[in-house]
Amino acid sequence: MKSEHTAECTACHAPMDAAVAGPCPNCGATGTKLVYSTQAVTAKVTPTIDIAKIRHSFAFNKLAIVALIAITLVSPLIGFLLPGLVGLVISYVLAIMGLIVGLYAITRVRDIERYIDRR
């Protein structure tokens, strides 16, 4: 493996000898030597093409949607039929149930198809 070394002064950017230690011959600064090393490397690469086709859609749970509609329609009637604190508490319970059922009513689906070509 063949390597080449070059150096430069970081203070004045003048080229320096990489093998010689000491101050910069151009500006006299010490501790400003930056050495670069270039090495030849052989690498074997296998090309791969990875293509993905992504589709977004929604999945509907019909039973959960029907239950959500029923809860939405019944909840205001409870407040009308049961006055006071009991009606308020039952309406809040139905609202929380509606929120939970609503999470299961519609689901976002992502389909990913991958095409991998290795040559």
N, C-alpha and C positions, 0 to 999 in steps of 0.2 A: 504494500500500500504506500503510495507516494503522498507526502504532505509538504505544503509550502507555508512558511511563516513570514508574515509581514508585521510591521509595527508602526505606530504613529504617536505623536505627542498629543495628549488631550487638551493641553493649554493653547498651543499654537497650530495644531494640526499638521505639523511638519513630519515627513517620513523619517523613520529611525531604523537603525539596524536591530533586528530582533535578537541577535545573539550577543550583543554588547550591553552590559549593564552600566548605568550611570545617568547623569543629567542629560537633558535634551541639548543637542549641539546647536540648535537654532536659538532657543530662548533661555536655556540654562535651568529650566524648572526640573525639580526632582519629584519622583513618585507619580509622574503623569504619563508613563509609557503604557500603551494599550497594544497588546499583541494579538494578531489575528492568525488563525491556523486554518488552512484550506486542505481538505482531504478528499480524495477520490473514492467513491463508494459505488459498488454495483448492486442494484436491487432488482428483484424479479417481481413484477406486478401482474395480477390477474384481474382484468376488467370485469366488472359486474354492473349490470343495469337493473335497477330496482324501480319499478313503476307501480304506483298505487292508485286505484280508482276508488274514490270515497263518495258514498251516497248517503244523504240524510233523509229521514222520513219519520213519521209519527205512528205509534201503535196505540190503538184505542181499546180500552177494556170496557165493553158494553155494560156489564153488570155494575161496575163501579160508577159509570156515567149515570145509569138509571138511579142508583142509590144516592148519588150526589144531587140529582134533580129532585128526588123525593125529600131529602133533608132540607134543601133550599126552599121548597114549597111549604113544608110542615113547620119549619122554625118560626116564622112570623105568627102562625096561627096559635102556637103554644103561648106566646106572649099575650095574645088576645084572650084565650080561653082560661089560662091560669094567671090571675093577677098577682101582683106583689113579687116578693123575693123568689118564690118557687118558680114562677114563670121566667124570671130573669136568669136564674141558675140553669134551668133546663134549656133555655135558648142558647146560653153560652156553651153548654155541653154539646148541643147539636152543632154549633158553629165549629167547635174543635173537631168533632167527628167528620164534618164536611171537609175540613182542611185535610185531615188524614186520608179520607177516601179520595179526595181530589188529587193527592199525590200519586195514587195508583190508577187514576182514570186515563191519563195520557202520558205516554212514555216516548222520549226522543230516541230514535234508533239510528246508529251509524254503522253502515256496512262498508267494510274495507276489503277490496279485491287486490291481491298483489300478483304482479307479473315479474318474475325474476329471470333474467337472461344471463347465464354465465358462459362466457366464451373462452 
